[in-house]
Amino acid sequence: MEKLKELIKEITTNSNDMIKVTISCNYHEKSNFCRQDGKYLSDQWFDSARDFKNAFAAVELKDKWNYINSDGKIISEQWFDWVDDFYNGFARVRLNGKGYNLINTDGKLISDQWFDGVVDFYGGFAKVKLNNKHNFINTAGEYLTDQWFDYEWDFSNGFAMVKLNGKGYNFINPEGNLISDQWFDEVDNFYNGFGQVNLNGTWNLINKEGKLISEQWFDMVWYIQDGFAKIKLNERYNYINTEGEIISEQWFDWVVDFEEGFARVKFNGKWNFINKEGKLISEQWFDDVLGFEEGFAKVYKTEEDFYNKKRYYLGTDGQLYDCNKQPLQ
């Protein structure tokens, strides 16, 4: 034991209640793990070892890699040329001359097919690349779709963006179906039930059924927030609801997302609020306003009020209040 202590080069605190021990022996380093009770995890010493992550540690022996679990068991009969850490229950592995695959916590490859590239599971699917084409596989190693794409993105909020040269961009759902017959020049991820789509330089929103939210296309459309999306057309701004309806007859110089049922709007250098019906809540316009909090919004009538910190409050009924939130006469 004393001789082993003399050989110890490094001791590293690890996760899973393990301590990684590295020794120097005959000018070569060897690594193992030590349990809290002082016993070594494995009878085998490795040429190198990574820290435990997500219940497994990658270990190297004679230029090949595998994984060891907290019981000291090597999980796969196959040793690999490269391995990645486990993530969401799977780890990427590579065999020279074959390619990349994914291994589960039982040490089993999830696919008989080796790929040119694989990406960790995210949203229930892993991205795979073969012959410069892209697809998804599920945790059983099954392809999501018979269609291979020129590029794909991770699933986000139930959908993944895909690209097909010569057609454009679309979305695919977890059943492997394209949600729209229309291909677009550009798309962006779903958020709050809608994805952004661009066609011929103009923007719209698409719902989960692949239907455009509006017959009108806009210079820009933002994501739905609190039931409404900001839109831009001909250098003016407004809002549409989830039915695609423009809510205000008035177009503004700038608008801010809805908060507590009201949105800040700017016109000719002054600010006001509109409600969800698109109506201005005050006849007065202000030099500056802040968002509503608990039924009141800070407002400044003039620029001098702002610099002098002379604030007022605006109620949701359009009534103006003093700094103590008392109604002004």
Secondary structure, 3 states (H helix, E strand, C coil): CHHHHHHEEEEEECCCCCEEEEEEECCEEEEEEECCCCCECCCCCECEECCCECCEEEEEECCEEEEEECCCCECCCCCECEECCCECCEEEEEECCCEEEEEECCCCECCCCCECEECCCECCEEEEEECCEEEEECCCCCECCCCCECEECCCECCEEEEEECCCEEEEECCCCCECCCCCECEEEEEECCEEEEEECCEEEEEECCCCECCCCCECEECCCECCEEEEEECCEEEEEECCCCECCCCCECEECCCECCEEEEEECCEEEEECCCCCECCCCCECEECCCECCEEEEECCHHHHHCCCCEEEECCCCEECCCCCECC
